[in-house]
């Protein structure tokens, strides 16, 4: 009866059945959801490019890394939640699942109370450190202050969608983002195109859209039997807290390191003036679309690995990783081909003519390295789902060194075109490290699970 109940819900048991079918069934809605999320980011860019010109795009570019850090912190927090819950779900530990969920809610509230004031306090210092051009400074400050007040909505969406991903529900986040995209497009047109509010109007529209997506995910969480909590589930659980911090702290540090490296690059981009900043910003928005499938596929892989790790099914993990890598490379080849054929036309929709060559050079460079980025994302999430967050953190540190060195020295040889390569060469360094270590770590996890095994799981699923 419990399994039938779950089947009627949107939960998905990934410990049984064909790996490829399960990963695609779960991953495709996530890919569509992430793509839609980038659509409304691109709508901001298109409308700003049309109605606020180079100034509007440059404000987005100067603000991109602070916003990336905000979103990344929340995404990594939620991904740690998803991995932890997926392991318990895969093991069929009903009460431990609910107790972990309640403890994670408490930790989420603490993080939110810390983040809100800190983000507001650091807006101007971060923009100054990035050498934001004086002409952009005040508008960028306003844009970031508005955006950071939306942290509550972003956080709630990420938290609730992570809970749903843990039990294999990829459809609800898709519906939520679909509705949010419509809200964002309509409000962008009103605030930016009709009222002429510029970047601040785009920020308000985005917050409204994020709030809508959070409410839709919350509605599903409240209906799902797996998430029904009682007072007893909120008792403090030291094991959950320790495991959460073991997962999340290295991931959060990884976000700070990557954001620092990105801001360092942005500081040097800003030195080339408003047009160069606008061109780079335009391409980064397009590239966000190309990145969405990698993020979603990596999330799907992490849920698959997490559930099967909890169930002790390592043969399925190996098959699932091979399937995910195959899908990743196929998508990367398709997107690279599409950008070679249609990239200039896509950029022409919103990039200003004076920034067009900058945008195309960066887009072509980053598209070629999709063949590196896609498998790197899959392996990074997979090794984190197996409990190893130290290697991705080390990879982030190596990325930071690579970004700094490339930013400082490659422009000496190539001029400003050298700034097309810091991020892509950082991906190469991560793939080499994680790819070399992953097989050995998976074998180690299997040996440890074998030593701890005391018999087959008999508990019912939550």
QUIZINOR-V959491 format. One record per backbone hydrogen bond with DSSP energy under -1.0 kcal/mol. CO is the residue of the C=O (numbers start at 1). NH is the residue of the N-H. E is the energy in kcal/mol with one decimal. If there is no record, write none. Layout:
# QUIZINOR-V959491
co:CO nh:NH e:E
co:CO nh:NH e:E
This chain:
# QUIZINOR-V959491
co:1 nh:5 e:-2.3
co:2 nh:6 e:-2.0
co:3 nh:7 e:-2.3
co:4 nh:8 e:-2.0
co:5 nh:9 e:-1.1
co:18 nh:22 e:-2.3
co:19 nh:23 e:-2.8
co:20 nh:24 e:-2.4
co:21 nh:25 e:-2.6
co:22 nh:26 e:-2.4
co:23 nh:27 e:-3.2
co:24 nh:28 e:-2.6
co:27 nh:31 e:-2.7
co:28 nh:32 e:-2.6
co:29 nh:33 e:-2.6
co:30 nh:34 e:-3.0
co:31 nh:35 e:-2.3
co:32 nh:36 e:-2.5
co:33 nh:37 e:-2.1
co:34 nh:38 e:-1.8
co:35 nh:39 e:-1.8
co:36 nh:40 e:-1.8
co:38 nh:42 e:-2.7
co:39 nh:43 e:-2.3
co:40 nh:44 e:-1.4
co:41 nh:45 e:-1.6
co:42 nh:46 e:-3.2
co:43 nh:47 e:-2.8
co:44 nh:48 e:-2.5
co:45 nh:49 e:-2.9
co:46 nh:50 e:-2.1
co:47 nh:51 e:-2.7
co:48 nh:52 e:-3.1
co:52 nh:56 e:-1.3
co:53 nh:57 e:-1.7
co:54 nh:58 e:-2.6
co:55 nh:59 e:-2.1
co:56 nh:60 e:-1.7
co:57 nh:61 e:-2.4
co:58 nh:62 e:-2.7
co:59 nh:63 e:-1.5
co:63 nh:67 e:-2.1
co:64 nh:68 e:-2.5
co:65 nh:69 e:-2.4
co:66 nh:70 e:-2.0
co:67 nh:71 e:-2.6
co:68 nh:72 e:-2.9
co:69 nh:73 e:-2.6
co:70 nh:74 e:-1.8
co:71 nh:75 e:-2.7
co:72 nh:76 e:-3.0
co:73 nh:77 e:-2.2
co:74 nh:78 e:-2.3
co:75 nh:79 e:-2.5
co:76 nh:80 e:-2.3
co:77 nh:81 e:-1.9
co:78 nh:82 e:-2.6
co:79 nh:83 e:-2.5
co:80 nh:84 e:-2.3
co:81 nh:85 e:-2.7
co:82 nh:86 e:-2.7
co:83 nh:87 e:-2.1
co:84 nh:88 e:-1.4
co:85 nh:89 e:-2.6
co:86 nh:90 e:-2.9
co:87 nh:91 e:-1.6
co:88 nh:93 e:-2.3
co:89 nh:92 e:-1.1
co:92 nh:94 e:-1.3
co:93 nh:97 e:-2.3
co:94 nh:98 e:-1.8
co:95 nh:99 e:-2.7
co:96 nh:100 e:-2.3
co:97 nh:101 e:-2.2
co:98 nh:102 e:-2.3
co:99 nh:103 e:-2.0
co:100 nh:104 e:-2.3
co:101 nh:105 e:-1.9
co:102 nh:106 e:-1.6
co:103 nh:107 e:-2.1
co:104 nh:108 e:-2.3
co:105 nh:109 e:-1.9
co:106 nh:110 e:-1.7
co:107 nh:111 e:-2.3
co:108 nh:112 e:-2.3
co:109 nh:113 e:-1.9
co:110 nh:114 e:-1.5
co:111 nh:115 e:-2.6
co:112 nh:116 e:-2.1
co:114 nh:118 e:-1.3
co:115 nh:119 e:-2.8
co:116 nh:120 e:-1.4
co:117 nh:121 e:-2.2
co:118 nh:122 e:-1.5
co:122 nh:126 e:-2.1
co:123 nh:127 e:-2.0
co:124 nh:128 e:-2.6
co:125 nh:129 e:-2.3
co:126 nh:130 e:-1.8
co:127 nh:132 e:-2.1
co:128 nh:131 e:-1.7
co:133 nh:136 e:-2.0
co:133 nh:137 e:-1.1
co:136 nh:140 e:-2.6
co:137 nh:141 e:-2.5
co:138 nh:142 e:-2.2
co:139 nh:143 e:-2.4
co:140 nh:144 e:-2.5
co:141 nh:145 e:-2.5
co:142 nh:146 e:-2.3
co:143 nh:147 e:-2.4
co:144 nh:148 e:-2.9
co:145 nh:149 e:-1.2
co:147 nh:150 e:-1.1
co:148 nh:151 e:-1.5
co:150 nh:154 e:-2.2
co:151 nh:155 e:-3.0
co:152 nh:156 e:-2.4
co:153 nh:157 e:-2.4
co:154 nh:158 e:-2.5
co:155 nh:159 e:-2.8
co:156 nh:160 e:-2.6
co:157 nh:161 e:-2.6
co:158 nh:162 e:-1.8
co:159 nh:163 e:-2.0
co:160 nh:164 e:-2.0
co:161 nh:165 e:-2.5
co:162 nh:166 e:-1.9
co:164 nh:169 e:-2.8
co:165 nh:168 e:-1.9
co:167 nh:12 e:-4.1
co:171 nh:175 e:-2.4
co:172 nh:176 e:-2.6
co:173 nh:177 e:-2.4
co:174 nh:178 e:-2.4
co:175 nh:179 e:-2.1
co:176 nh:180 e:-2.3
co:177 nh:181 e:-2.6
co:178 nh:182 e:-1.5
co:179 nh:183 e:-2.1
co:180 nh:184 e:-2.8
co:181 nh:185 e:-2.6
co:182 nh:186 e:-2.1
co:183 nh:187 e:-2.3
co:184 nh:188 e:-2.7
co:185 nh:189 e:-2.3
co:186 nh:190 e:-1.8
co:187 nh:191 e:-3.4
co:188 nh:192 e:-2.4
co:188 nh:193 e:-1.3
co:189 nh:194 e:-2.0
co:190 nh:195 e:-2.1
co:191 nh:197 e:-2.5
co:198 nh:202 e:-1.5
co:199 nh:203 e:-2.0
co:200 nh:204 e:-2.0
co:201 nh:205 e:-2.2
co:202 nh:206 e:-2.0
co:203 nh:207 e:-2.1
co:204 nh:208 e:-2.2
co:205 nh:209 e:-2.0
co:206 nh:210 e:-2.5
co:207 nh:211 e:-2.3
co:208 nh:212 e:-1.8
co:209 nh:213 e:-2.0
co:210 nh:214 e:-2.2
co:211 nh:215 e:-2.0
co:212 nh:216 e:-1.7
co:213 nh:217 e:-1.9
co:214 nh:218 e:-2.3
co:215 nh:219 e:-2.1
co:216 nh:220 e:-1.5
co:217 nh:221 e:-2.4
co:218 nh:222 e:-2.5
co:220 nh:224 e:-1.7
co:224 nh:227 e:-1.4
co:225 nh:228 e:-1.7
co:230 nh:233 e:-1.3
co:231 nh:234 e:-1.5
co:232 nh:235 e:-1.3
co:237 nh:241 e:-2.2
co:238 nh:242 e:-2.7
co:239 nh:243 e:-2.5
co:240 nh:244 e:-2.8
co:241 nh:245 e:-2.6
co:242 nh:246 e:-2.5
co:243 nh:247 e:-1.8
co:244 nh:248 e:-3.6
co:245 nh:249 e:-1.9
co:248 nh:252 e:-3.1
co:249 nh:253 e:-2.8
co:250 nh:254 e:-2.1
co:251 nh:255 e:-1.8
co:252 nh:256 e:-2.2
co:253 nh:257 e:-2.5
co:254 nh:258 e:-2.5
co:255 nh:259 e:-2.8
co:256 nh:260 e:-2.5
co:257 nh:261 e:-2.4
co:258 nh:262 e:-2.7
co:259 nh:263 e:-2.8
co:260 nh:264 e:-2.2
co:261 nh:265 e:-2.0
co:262 nh:266 e:-2.6
co:263 nh:267 e:-2.3
co:264 nh:268 e:-1.2
co:265 nh:269 e:-2.3
co:266 nh:270 e:-3.0
co:269 nh:272 e:-1.8
co:270 nh:273 e:-1.7
co:273 nh:277 e:-2.1
co:274 nh:278 e:-2.5
co:275 nh:279 e:-2.4
co:276 nh:280 e:-2.4
co:277 nh:281 e:-2.5
co:278 nh:282 e:-2.3
co:279 nh:283 e:-1.8
co:280 nh:284 e:-2.2
co:281 nh:285 e:-1.8
co:282 nh:286 e:-1.8
co:283 nh:287 e:-3.3
co:284 nh:288 e:-1.5
co:286 nh:289 e:-1.2
co:286 nh:290 e:-1.1
co:287 nh:291 e:-1.9
co:291 nh:295 e:-2.1
co:292 nh:296 e:-2.7
co:293 nh:297 e:-2.8
co:294 nh:298 e:-2.2
co:295 nh:299 e:-2.2
co:296 nh:300 e:-2.6
co:297 nh:301 e:-2.4
co:298 nh:302 e:-2.4
co:299 nh:303 e:-2.2
co:300 nh:304 e:-2.4
co:301 nh:305 e:-3.1
co:302 nh:306 e:-3.0
co:303 nh:307 e:-2.7
co:304 nh:308 e:-2.1
co:305 nh:309 e:-2.5
co:306 nh:310 e:-2.3
co:307 nh:311 e:-1.6
co:308 nh:313 e:-3.0
co:313 nh:317 e:-1.2
co:314 nh:318 e:-2.2
co:315 nh:319 e:-2.1
co:316 nh:320 e:-2.9
co:317 nh:321 e:-2.4
co:318 nh:322 e:-2.1
co:319 nh:323 e:-2.3
co:320 nh:324 e:-2.6
co:321 nh:325 e:-2.6
co:322 nh:326 e:-2.1
co:323 nh:327 e:-2.5
co:324 nh:328 e:-2.7
co:325 nh:329 e:-2.3
co:326 nh:330 e:-2.0
co:327 nh:331 e:-2.4
co:328 nh:332 e:-2.3
co:329 nh:333 e:-2.3
co:330 nh:334 e:-2.1
co:331 nh:335 e:-2.7
co:332 nh:336 e:-2.4
co:333 nh:337 e:-2.3
co:334 nh:338 e:-2.3
co:335 nh:339 e:-2.5
co:336 nh:340 e:-2.2
co:337 nh:341 e:-2.0
co:338 nh:342 e:-3.1
co:339 nh:343 e:-2.2
co:342 nh:346 e:-2.4
co:343 nh:347 e:-2.4
co:344 nh:348 e:-1.9
co:346 nh:349 e:-1.2
co:347 nh:350 e:-1.5
co:347 nh:351 e:-2.8
co:352 nh:355 e:-1.6
co:353 nh:356 e:-1.1
co:355 nh:359 e:-2.1
co:356 nh:360 e:-2.4
co:357 nh:361 e:-2.2
co:358 nh:362 e:-2.0
co:359 nh:363 e:-2.5
co:360 nh:364 e:-2.5
co:361 nh:365 e:-1.8
co:362 nh:366 e:-2.6
co:363 nh:367 e:-2.2
co:364 nh:368 e:-1.7
co:365 nh:369 e:-1.0
co:367 nh:370 e:-1.5
co:369 nh:372 e:-1.5
co:369 nh:373 e:-2.5
co:370 nh:374 e:-2.4
co:372 nh:376 e:-1.6
co:373 nh:377 e:-2.5
co:374 nh:378 e:-1.8
co:375 nh:379 e:-2.4
co:376 nh:380 e:-2.3
co:377 nh:381 e:-2.2
co:378 nh:382 e:-2.1
co:379 nh:383 e:-2.3
co:380 nh:384 e:-1.5
co:381 nh:385 e:-2.1
co:383 nh:388 e:-2.2
co:384 nh:387 e:-1.9
co:389 nh:393 e:-1.3
co:390 nh:394 e:-2.7
co:391 nh:395 e:-2.8
co:392 nh:396 e:-2.0
co:393 nh:397 e:-2.0
co:394 nh:398 e:-2.3
co:395 nh:399 e:-2.6
co:396 nh:400 e:-2.3
co:397 nh:401 e:-2.0
co:398 nh:402 e:-2.6
co:399 nh:403 e:-3.1
co:400 nh:404 e:-2.4
co:401 nh:405 e:-2.6
co:402 nh:406 e:-2.8
co:403 nh:407 e:-2.5
co:404 nh:408 e:-2.2
co:405 nh:409 e:-2.3
co:406 nh:410 e:-1.9
co:410 nh:413 e:-1.1
co:410 nh:414 e:-2.7
co:411 nh:415 e:-2.0
co:415 nh:418 e:-2.1
co:416 nh:419 e:-1.8
co:417 nh:420 e:-1.9
co:418 nh:421 e:-1.3
co:421 nh:425 e:-2.4
co:422 nh:426 e:-1.3
co:423 nh:427 e:-1.8
co:424 nh:428 e:-1.5
co:425 nh:429 e:-1.7
co:426 nh:430 e:-1.8
co:427 nh:431 e:-2.6
co:428 nh:432 e:-2.1
co:429 nh:433 e:-1.8
co:430 nh:434 e:-2.8
co:431 nh:435 e:-2.3
co:432 nh:436 e:-1.4
co:433 nh:437 e:-1.5
co:434 nh:438 e:-2.5
co:437 nh:441 e:-2.1
co:438 nh:442 e:-2.5
co:439 nh:443 e:-2.0
co:440 nh:444 e:-2.0
co:441 nh:445 e:-2.4
co:442 nh:446 e:-2.0
co:443 nh:447 e:-2.1
co:444 nh:448 e:-2.4
co:445 nh:449 e:-2.3
co:446 nh:450 e:-2.1
co:447 nh:451 e:-1.8
co:448 nh:452 e:-1.7
co:449 nh:453 e:-1.3
